[in-house]
Amino acid sequence: MVLPFALWGTAMAAMKPLLVPLAPLELAWLRLMPAGLIILGAAALLKRPLGVDSRDRGWFFLFVLVDAALFQGFLAEGLQEVGAGIGSVLIDSQPLMVALLARFALGELINPVGWVGLLLGLGGIACLGVPAGVLQHWWLEGPPVLGAGLAQRGELLMLLAAASMAVGTLLCRWACRHSDPLAVTGWHLLLGGLPLMGLSLIGPLSDHLRRIPHLQLSEWGLMAYASLFGSALAYGLFFVFANQGDLTGFTSLTFLTPVFALASGVFWLDEKLSLLQWFGVALALVSVLLINQRRTLWAAELERAQ
């Protein structure tokens, strides 16, 4: 169950260098559409149903728009302006959003231990996404910080990506009620790439044709990794697991993604984190532990209280 998050974390680092030769939306559809074809091919080989049931189609098309087109568009545009490690951590605020959505839409309970975990996670995201000068002004009641907004454009795009993925994770439950999750995942990646491709082709066609064929061999390797492993395999596993059991507990494993992304960013891209940002990562990891173990920890606390 951890594998999708490891693949997403390392794929984030693989995608970052590709934003030099490619525009963000080009990278998004080149990652998504081949992955969708691969998943549909795998479903055919496994003799799984390839169609989307007519009863699911309304939810399915909403799922395509939110989780594929919007999420991947915001992700690619945001990644152009932030580091792979920070970008991954900001996107991985989505378990907090999923927990709240699942509480109201699916009736999944969040006990006091879970609420503590959510608050710690929000604190971790603040340490990672809000400029240090602004945090110092808030906590120490210092003078106004000139030129430091609450968040930069890249961070805001990543948080929008997180919100899109959180809503999409919930939508997949309804999109797969009568349809095979593997087929739904494949079609949603393939169809979700179409509007991104259309938007990326606005402008002189010669510019796009000149960029894509001239990728270096190593860049094609990074693209293959991001598409085959960071999309096809990761999404296929994620949405199969997301349709089973505790959605809040499963999606809380998303906080493991920054561990792999930060390690990849440090070793491959020479990215560095400040002490405050490392503290934010620690809070995020403690948060996922508390959310994932909230029932066990709360039951133990009740036993001690009796």
C-alpha positions as CSV (number, residue, x, y, z in Angstrom):
1,M,0.0,0.0,0.0
2,V,3.0,2.3,0.4
3,L,4.2,1.8,-3.2
4,P,2.0,4.4,-4.9
5,F,3.3,7.1,-2.5
6,A,6.9,6.2,-3.1
7,L,6.4,6.3,-6.8
8,W,4.7,9.7,-6.7
9,G,7.5,11.1,-4.5
10,T,10.2,10.0,-6.9
11,A,8.2,11.0,-10.0
12,M,8.0,14.5,-8.6
13,A,11.8,14.8,-8.7
14,A,11.8,13.2,-12.2
15,M,9.3,15.7,-13.6
16,K,11.2,18.8,-12.3
17,P,14.0,18.8,-14.9
18,L,11.5,18.2,-17.7
19,L,10.1,21.6,-17.2
20,V,13.1,23.1,-18.8
21,P,12.5,21.7,-22.3
22,L,8.7,21.3,-22.0
23,A,5.9,23.7,-21.0
24,P,4.0,22.6,-17.9
25,L,0.8,21.5,-19.7
26,E,2.8,19.6,-22.3
27,L,4.5,17.7,-19.5
28,A,1.1,17.0,-17.9
29,W,-0.6,15.4,-20.9
30,L,2.6,13.6,-22.0
31,R,2.6,12.0,-18.6
32,L,-1.1,11.2,-18.3
33,M,-2.3,9.9,-21.7
34,P,0.3,7.1,-22.2
35,A,-0.3,6.1,-18.6
36,G,-4.1,5.8,-19.3
37,L,-3.4,3.6,-22.4
38,I,-1.1,1.4,-20.4
39,I,-3.7,0.9,-17.7
40,L,-6.4,0.1,-20.2
41,G,-4.1,-2.4,-21.9
42,A,-3.3,-4.1,-18.6
43,A,-7.1,-4.3,-17.8
44,A,-7.6,-5.9,-21.2
45,L,-4.9,-8.4,-20.6
46,L,-6.4,-9.2,-17.2
47,K,-9.8,-9.6,-18.9
48,R,-11.3,-6.9,-16.7
49,P,-14.4,-5.0,-17.9
50,L,-13.2,-2.0,-19.9
51,G,-16.4,0.1,-20.0
52,V,-17.8,2.6,-17.6
53,D,-21.3,1.7,-16.4
54,S,-23.9,4.2,-17.5
55,R,-25.0,4.6,-13.9
56,D,-21.5,5.9,-13.0
57,R,-20.9,8.2,-16.0
58,G,-22.0,11.4,-14.4
59,W,-19.6,10.9,-11.4
60,F,-17.0,9.6,-13.8
61,F,-16.8,12.7,-16.0
62,L,-16.7,14.9,-12.9
63,F,-13.9,12.7,-11.6
64,V,-12.0,13.1,-14.9
65,L,-12.3,16.9,-14.8
66,V,-11.3,17.3,-11.1
67,D,-8.7,14.6,-10.5
68,A,-7.0,14.4,-13.9
69,A,-7.4,17.7,-15.7
70,L,-7.4,20.1,-12.8
71,F,-5.1,18.2,-10.5
72,Q,-2.4,17.5,-13.1
73,G,-2.7,21.0,-14.6
74,F,-2.2,22.7,-11.2
75,L,0.6,20.3,-10.4
76,A,2.6,20.9,-13.5
77,E,2.2,24.7,-13.4
78,G,3.0,24.8,-9.7
79,L,6.0,22.5,-10.0
80,Q,7.6,25.0,-12.4
81,E,7.9,27.5,-9.5
82,V,8.6,25.4,-6.4
83,G,11.1,22.6,-5.6
84,A,10.1,18.9,-6.0
85,G,10.3,18.3,-2.3
86,I,8.3,21.3,-1.2
87,G,5.8,20.8,-4.0
88,S,5.2,17.2,-2.9
89,V,4.7,18.2,0.7
90,L,2.2,20.9,-0.2
91,I,0.2,18.5,-2.4
92,D,0.3,16.0,0.4
93,S,-1.8,18.2,2.5
94,Q,-4.7,16.5,0.7
95,P,-5.1,13.8,3.4
96,L,-6.3,16.5,5.8
97,M,-8.9,17.5,3.2
98,V,-9.9,13.9,2.5
99,A,-10.4,13.3,6.2
100,L,-12.8,16.2,6.5
101,L,-14.6,15.3,3.3
102,A,-14.9,11.6,4.3
103,R,-16.2,12.7,7.7
104,F,-19.2,14.5,6.1
105,A,-19.7,12.5,2.9
106,L,-19.0,9.0,4.1
107,G,-19.5,9.2,7.8
108,E,-15.9,8.2,8.7
109,L,-15.3,9.2,12.3
110,I,-12.4,11.4,13.4
111,N,-11.9,11.0,17.2
112,P,-9.8,13.5,19.3
113,V,-6.6,11.7,18.4
114,G,-7.4,12.2,14.7
115,W,-8.2,15.9,15.2
116,V,-4.8,16.4,16.9
117,G,-3.2,14.7,13.9
118,L,-5.1,17.0,11.5
119,L,-4.0,20.1,13.5
120,L,-0.4,19.0,13.5
121,G,-0.5,18.4,9.8
122,L,-1.9,21.8,9.2
123,G,1.0,23.2,11.3
124,G,3.5,21.3,9.2
125,I,2.0,22.6,6.0
126,A,2.2,26.1,7.3
127,C,5.9,25.7,8.1
128,L,6.5,24.4,4.6
129,G,4.4,26.7,2.6
130,V,4.3,30.1,4.4
131,P,7.4,32.3,4.1
132,A,9.5,32.3,7.3
133,G,9.2,36.1,7.6
134,V,5.4,35.9,7.8
135,L,5.5,33.1,10.4
136,Q,7.9,35.2,12.5
137,H,5.6,38.2,12.3
138,W,2.6,36.0,13.4
139,W,4.3,34.2,16.2
140,L,6.5,36.9,17.6
141,E,4.2,39.8,16.8
142,G,7.0,41.6,14.9
143,P,6.7,44.4,12.4
144,P,4.9,43.9,9.1
145,V,6.9,41.8,6.7
146,L,7.3,43.8,3.4
147,G,7.2,41.9,0.2
148,A,6.2,38.5,1.8
149,G,2.8,37.4,0.8
150,L,0.9,34.6,2.6
151,A,2.0,32.3,-0.2
152,Q,3.6,32.5,-3.6
153,R,1.9,31.5,-6.8
154,G,3.7,28.2,-6.9
155,E,2.6,27.2,-3.4
156,L,-1.0,28.3,-4.1
157,L,-1.1,26.2,-7.3
158,M,0.2,23.2,-5.3
159,L,-2.5,23.7,-2.7
160,L,-5.1,23.9,-5.4
161,A,-3.7,20.6,-6.8
162,A,-4.1,19.1,-3.3
163,A,-7.7,20.2,-3.1
164,S,-8.4,18.8,-6.5
165,M,-6.9,15.4,-5.6
166,A,-8.8,15.3,-2.3
167,V,-12.1,15.9,-4.0
168,G,-11.1,13.4,-6.8
169,T,-10.2,10.7,-4.2
170,L,-13.7,11.0,-2.8
171,L,-15.3,11.1,-6.3
172,C,-13.7,7.8,-7.3
173,R,-15.9,6.0,-4.8
174,W,-19.0,7.0,-6.7
175,A,-17.3,6.7,-10.1
176,C,-16.5,3.1,-9.4
177,R,-19.8,2.0,-7.8
178,H,-20.8,-0.2,-10.7
179,S,-17.6,-0.1,-12.8
180,D,-14.1,-1.7,-12.5
181,P,-11.7,0.7,-10.7
182,L,-8.8,-0.2,-13.1
183,A,-10.9,0.7,-16.2
184,V,-12.1,3.9,-14.5
185,T,-8.5,4.9,-13.7
186,G,-7.3,4.3,-17.2
187,W,-10.1,6.2,-18.9
188,H,-9.9,9.1,-16.4
189,L,-6.1,9.5,-17.2
190,L,-6.6,9.2,-20.9
191,L,-9.6,11.6,-21.2
192,G,-8.3,13.9,-18.5
193,G,-5.2,14.5,-20.7
194,L,-7.2,15.7,-23.7
195,P,-8.1,19.2,-22.3
196,L,-4.5,19.7,-21.1
197,M,-3.2,18.7,-24.6
198,G,-5.7,21.2,-26.2
199,L,-4.6,24.0,-23.9
200,S,-0.9,23.3,-24.4
201,L,-1.3,23.5,-28.2
202,I,-2.5,27.1,-28.1
203,G,0.1,29.1,-30.0
204,P,2.4,28.3,-32.9
205,L,2.3,24.5,-33.6
206,S,5.9,24.7,-34.8
207,D,7.1,25.6,-31.3
208,H,5.6,22.5,-29.8
209,L,6.8,20.2,-32.5
210,R,10.3,21.6,-32.1
211,R,10.4,21.0,-28.4
212,I,9.1,17.5,-28.0
213,P,11.3,15.6,-30.5
214,H,14.5,17.3,-29.2
215,L,14.3,15.8,-25.7
216,Q,17.5,14.1,-24.7
217,L,17.6,10.4,-24.2
218,S,17.9,10.9,-20.4
219,E,14.9,13.2,-20.5
220,W,12.8,10.6,-22.3
221,G,13.9,8.2,-19.6
222,L,12.6,10.6,-16.9
223,M,9.3,11.0,-18.9
224,A,9.0,7.2,-19.2
225,Y,9.5,6.9,-15.4
226,A,7.0,9.6,-14.6
227,S,4.4,8.1,-16.9
228,L,4.9,4.4,-16.5
229,F,5.7,4.2,-12.8
230,G,4.6,7.6,-11.4
231,S,1.3,7.6,-13.2
232,A,0.2,4.2,-14.6
233,L,1.4,1.9,-11.7
234,A,0.9,4.5,-8.9
235,Y,-2.6,5.6,-9.9
236,G,-3.7,2.0,-10.7
237,L,-2.7,0.9,-7.2
238,F,-4.0,4.0,-5.5
239,F,-7.5,3.9,-6.8
240,V,-7.9,0.2,-6.3
241,F,-6.9,0.6,-2.6
242,A,-9.0,3.8,-2.3
243,N,-12.1,1.9,-3.1
244,Q,-11.6,-0.4,-0.1
245,G,-11.7,0.1,3.6
246,D,-10.9,3.3,5.6
247,L,-10.4,6.2,3.2
248,T,-9.0,8.6,5.8
249,G,-6.5,6.0,7.1
250,F,-5.3,5.0,3.6
251,T,-4.9,8.5,2.2
252,S,-3.0,9.5,5.4
253,L,-0.2,7.4,3.9
254,T,0.2,10.2,1.4
255,F,2.4,11.9,4.0
256,L,5.0,9.3,3.2
257,T,5.4,10.8,-0.3
258,P,7.5,13.8,0.8
259,V,10.0,11.5,2.4
260,F,10.8,10.0,-1.0
261,A,10.4,13.3,-2.8
262,L,12.7,15.2,-0.4
263,A,15.3,12.4,-0.6
264,S,15.1,12.5,-4.4
265,G,15.3,16.3,-4.5
266,V,18.3,16.3,-2.2
267,F,20.3,13.6,-4.0
268,W,19.2,14.3,-7.6
269,L,18.4,18.0,-7.8
270,D,20.6,19.4,-5.0
271,E,17.6,21.0,-3.2
272,K,18.0,22.1,0.4
273,L,15.5,22.6,3.2
274,S,15.7,25.1,6.0
275,L,15.4,24.0,9.7
276,L,11.8,25.4,9.8
277,Q,10.9,23.2,6.7
278,W,12.4,20.1,8.3
279,F,10.3,20.8,11.4
280,G,7.2,21.0,9.1
281,V,8.1,17.6,7.6
282,A,8.4,16.1,11.1
283,L,5.0,17.5,12.1
284,A,3.4,16.1,8.9
285,L,4.8,12.7,9.6
286,V,3.6,12.7,13.2
287,S,0.2,13.8,11.8
288,V,-0.1,10.8,9.5
289,L,0.9,8.4,12.3
290,L,-1.8,9.8,14.6
291,I,-4.5,9.8,11.9
292,N,-3.7,6.3,10.8
293,Q,-3.6,4.9,14.4
294,R,-6.4,7.1,15.8
295,R,-8.8,4.3,16.6
296,T,-6.1,2.2,18.4
297,L,-4.7,5.1,20.3
298,W,-8.1,6.5,21.3
299,A,-9.3,3.0,22.5
300,A,-6.1,2.7,24.6
301,E,-6.8,6.1,26.1
302,L,-10.3,5.2,27.0
303,E,-9.1,2.0,28.7
304,R,-6.7,3.9,30.8
305,A,-9.5,6.4,31.8
306,Q,-11.8,3.6,33.0
